[in-house]
Amino acid sequence: MTAHRAPVITLPEARPATSARVPDVAVDLAAAEEFLRLFHDEHPETGSLTARLAQVRAQVDTTGTYRHTGAELVFGARMALRDVAPCATRLPWRAIRVRDLRRVRSAAAVADACFEHLRVATLRGRVTPVVTVFAPDAPGRPGPCLWNEQLVRYAGYRDRAGHVLGDARYTGFTEAVRGLGWQPPARRGPFDPLPLVVETVEDGPRVFPVPGDVVLEVPLGHPRLDWFAELGLRWHAVPAVSNMSLVIGGVRYPAAPFNAWFVDSEIASGCLAADDRYGVAHLVAERLGLDRSHERTLWRDQALVEIKRAVLHSFDAAGVTLSDHHTEARRLLAQLRGDRPLRRHPFAPPGGRPAYVLTRDAAARGLRGGPGRFAQPGAPGPSTHGWLIGVVRRHLGA
């Protein structure tokens, strides 16, 4: 059997405006052929590889691109998602539901399909992994794209004194979508869902408020600390990443939102406790009566434990899927020691092009302060996934 390169994750430069994003060049035939050979190696029942390669070459000669079959799209999407960080440990990639919406191009239809993605993925709290694939880029005609980092994120409102209500990471993005016409609620709060921004060649960037019925949220309480519920904290159930392009055999799908489910540390450490997000660690430490005079009192660690306890307790009580960081560490170790070979750098095989890949698009579009700060693949930020990397290194002797 022919050896093939593993899928990778890359972080390209910030994506320019749609009209300038797609070069007038044909799909790389070598990438297409490499993917098709891999697909037929795995699925010989699909027919003649020679005939399929000839068909694809003819399509590329005529149109500059080619169209994947439904089976090829499902296979490519699942394989790309298999190694996407930080979701690889909890994505049952063989069973991921792939929604083929390549026919969808208008901004309104893309937004409606994204909202349906949230409905399908939420499943009354039993979070289901889903990827929705929209129209691909073609020479001279880019596909639709999403500006949002995730389908659900909360607004951040900065006042003249510099104080922030909501998620401090998204103050710039909040101002940008207001410039596009979005109106915040009359009574602003710390957990106002940001609108979805869809950009197409025909419509340009358009803003679509997220319907309340598609966002399942979990109010946070604590099993022992009655006052915790008084903080008014909550979080949404489905982490649906929407700023990554899916590339299969040289064909780029700029809008392909996907989801798994949350890990407790993502919500507690990366979102609520982090000083550059909600900064809740300070508030919880104060209510606990902890000494915050310096970091060596470990007040932050103690506060974080109680925030994690509240997240786990609340999601369990609500019947919403959530994993914990210890389980994820064990899963990752089993994965690394299992049937998948451990590569020196799992997201950058030496040389050549990947047959299928997910690429992050910063989608900054000049949105200063927007969601353009992402950790390099394989090097998660310490506030979110550093614990996992540390555990793996210790167990592997790295």
Residue pairs with C-beta under 8 A, 6 or more apart in sequence:
1 41
2 37
2 38
2 41
4 34
4 37
4 38
4 41
4 355
5 34
5 349
5 352
5 353
5 354
5 355
6 83
6 343
6 346
6 349
6 354
7 79
7 80
7 82
7 83
7 354
7 355
7 356
7 357
7 358
8 83
8 347
8 348
8 349
8 354
8 357
9 83
9 84
9 85
9 347
9 357
9 358
9 359
9 360
9 377
9 378
10 347
10 348
10 357
10 359
10 360
10 377
11 359
11 360
11 374
11 376
11 377
12 359
12 360
12 361
12 362
13 362
14 361
14 362
14 363
14 364
14 365
14 372
15 21
15 145
15 254
15 361
15 362
15 363
15 364
15 365
17 365
18 142
18 145
18 199
18 200
18 201
18 204
19 142
19 201
21 137
21 142
21 145
21 254
22 137
22 138
22 139
22 140
22 141
22 142
23 139
24 64
24 139
24 140
25 64
25 139
26 60
26 64
26 65
26 139
27 60
27 64
27 65
27 66
27 249
27 250
27 251
28 250
28 353
29 56
29 57
29 60
29 250
30 250
30 353
31 249
31 250
31 353
31 355
32 56
32 60
32 66
32 249
32 250
32 251
33 53
33 56
34 249
34 353
34 355
35 72
35 76
35 248
35 249
35 250
35 355
35 356
36 49
36 52
36 53
36 56
36 72
36 249
37 49
38 355
39 46
39 71
39 72
39 75
39 76
40 46
40 49
40 52
42 75
43 71
43 75
46 52
46 69
46 71
55 66
56 66
59 65
59 66
59 67
60 66
63 138
63 139
64 138
64 139
64 140
65 136
65 137
65 138
65 139
65 251
66 251
67 102
68 76
68 248
68 249
68 251
70 100
72 248
72 249
73 98
73 100
73 102
73 133
73 248
74 98
74 100
76 246
76 248
76 249
76 355
76 356
77 96
77 98
77 131
77 133
77 246
77 248
77 256
77 356
78 93
78 94
78 96
78 98
79 93
79 356
80 246
80 247
80 248
80 356
80 357
80 358
81 87
81 91
81 93
81 96
81 131
81 258
81 358
82 88
82 91
82 93
83 346
83 347
84 91
84 244
84 258
84 358
85 346
85 347
85 377
85 378
85 380
86 380
86 384
86 385
86 388
87 241
87 258
87 260
88 332
88 335
89 328
89 331
89 332
89 335
89 388
90 260
90 261
90 263
90 323
90 328
90 331
91 129
91 260
92 129
93 129
95 129
96 129
96 130
96 131
96 258
97 120
97 128
97 129
97 130
97 131
98 130
98 131
98 133
99 113
99 117
99 120
99 130
99 131
99 132
99 133
100 133
101 113
101 132
101 133
101 134
101 135
102 133
102 134
102 135
102 136
102 253
103 135
104 110
104 113
104 134
104 135
104 144
105 134
105 135
105 143
105 144
105 200
105 202
106 144
106 200
106 202
106 203
107 144
107 198
107 199
107 200
107 202
107 203
107 206
107 208
108 203
108 206
108 208
110 134
110 144
110 146
110 198
110 200
110 255
111 196
111 198
111 206
111 208
113 132
113 134
114 132
114 146
114 151
114 196
114 198
114 240
114 242
114 257
115 196
115 210
115 211
115 214
116 214
117 130
117 132
117 151
117 240
117 257
117 259
118 151
118 152
118 214
118 215
118 238
118 240
119 213
119 214
120 128
120 130
121 127
121 128
121 129
121 130
121 238
121 240
121 259
122 128
122 214
122 216
122 237
122 238
124 319
125 216
125 237
125 318
125 319
125 320
125 321
126 319
126 321
127 237
127 238
127 259
127 260
127 261
127 320
127 321
129 258
129 259
129 260
129 261
130 258
130 259
131 246
131 256
131 257
131 258
131 259
132 256
132 257
132 258
133 246
133 253
133 255
133 256
134 143
134 144
134 253
134 254
134 255
134 256
135 143
135 144
135 253
135 255
136 143
136 251
136 252
136 253
136 254
137 143
137 251
137 252
137 253
137 254
141 201
142 201
142 254
143 252
143 253
143 254
143 255
144 198
144 199
144 200
144 254
144 255
145 198
145 199
145 245
145 254
145 255
145 361
145 363
146 196
146 197
146 198
146 199
146 242
146 243
146 255
146 257
146 363
147 173
147 197
147 198
147 199
147 205
147 243
147 363
147 365
147 367
147 370
148 173
148 194
148 196
148 197
148 242
148 243
148 363
148 371
149 241
149 242
149 243
149 363
149 371
150 239
150 240
150 241
150 242
150 243
151 196
151 210
151 238
151 240
151 242
151 257
151 259
152 193
152 210
152 215
152 236
152 238
152 239
152 240
153 167
153 170
153 173
153 193
153 194
153 371
154 166
154 167
154 170
154 190
154 191
154 192
154 193
154 194
155 166
155 167
155 170
155 174
155 184
155 188
155 192
155 193
155 194
156 164
156 165
156 166
156 167
156 168
156 169
156 170
156 171
156 173
156 174
157 164
157 165
157 166
157 171
157 174
157 184
157 188
158 164
158 168
158 171
159 165
164 171
165 188
165 189
165 190
166 174
166 188
166 189
166 190
166 191
166 192
167 190
167 271
167 277
167 278
168 276
168 277
168 278
168 279
169 276
169 277
169 371
169 373
170 194
170 370
170 371
171 369
172 367
172 368
172 369
172 370
173 194
173 367
173 369
173 370
173 371
174 184
174 194
175 369
176 365
176 367
176 370
177 194
177 195
177 197
177 207
178 184
180 197
180 205
180 206
180 207
181 207
182 194
182 195
182 207
182 209
184 192
185 192
190 232
190 278
191 217
191 234
193 210
193 215
193 236
194 210
195 207
195 208
195 209
195 210
196 207
196 208
196 209
196 210
197 205
197 206
197 207
197 208
198 205
198 206
198 208
198 255
199 205
199 206
200 206
205 365
215 236
216 236
216 237
216 238
216 320
217 234
217 235
217 236
217 237
218 234
218 235
218 236
218 237
218 314
218 315
218 318
218 320
219 229
219 233
219 234
219 314
220 228
220 229
220 231
220 233
220 234
220 235
220 310
220 311
220 314
221 228
221 229
221 310
221 313
221 314
221 317
222 228
222 229
222 306
222 309
222 310
222 313
223 309
223 313
224 309
225 287
225 306
225 310
227 287
228 284
228 287
228 306
228 310
231 280
231 283
231 284
233 272
233 278
233 280
233 310
235 262
235 267
235 271
235 272
235 311
237 261
237 262
237 315
237 320
237 321
238 259
238 261
239 259
239 260
239 261
239 262
239 266
240 257
240 258
240 259
241 257
241 258
241 259
242 255
242 257
243 360
243 361
243 362
243 363
243 371
244 256
244 258
244 358
244 359
244 360
244 361
245 252
245 253
245 254
245 255
245 256
245 358
245 359
245 360
245 361
246 252
246 253
246 256
246 356
246 357
246 358
247 253
247 354
247 356
247 357
247 358
247 359
248 355
248 356
249 355
249 356
254 361
256 358
261 321
261 322
261 323
262 315
262 321
262 322
262 323
263 322
263 323
263 324
263 325
263 328
264 308
264 311
264 312
264 315
264 322
264 323
264 324
264 325
265 308
265 325
265 384
265 385
265 387
266 384
266 385
267 311
268 304
268 307
268 308
268 310
268 311
269 304
269 307
269 308
269 383
269 384
269 387
270 277
270 381
270 383
270 384
270 385
271 277
271 278
272 278
272 280
272 281
272 307
272 311
273 279
273 280
273 281
273 284
273 300
273 303
273 304
273 307
273 383
274 281
274 383
275 281
275 282
280 303
280 307
281 300
281 303
281 304
281 307
282 292
282 303
284 303
284 306
284 307
285 292
285 299
285 300
285 302
285 303
286 292
288 302
288 303
288 306
290 297
290 299
290 302
290 303
291 297
291 299
292 299
311 322
312 322
312 324
315 321
315 322
316 322
325 387
325 388
328 388
329 387
329 388
329 391
329 392
332 388
332 391
332 392
333 391
333 392
333 395
333 396
336 342
336 392
336 396
342 396
343 349
345 378
346 378
347 377
347 378
348 378
360 374
360 377
362 371
362 372
362 374
363 370
363 371
363 372
364 370
364 372
375 381
375 384
375 385
379 389
380 386
380 388
380 389
392 398
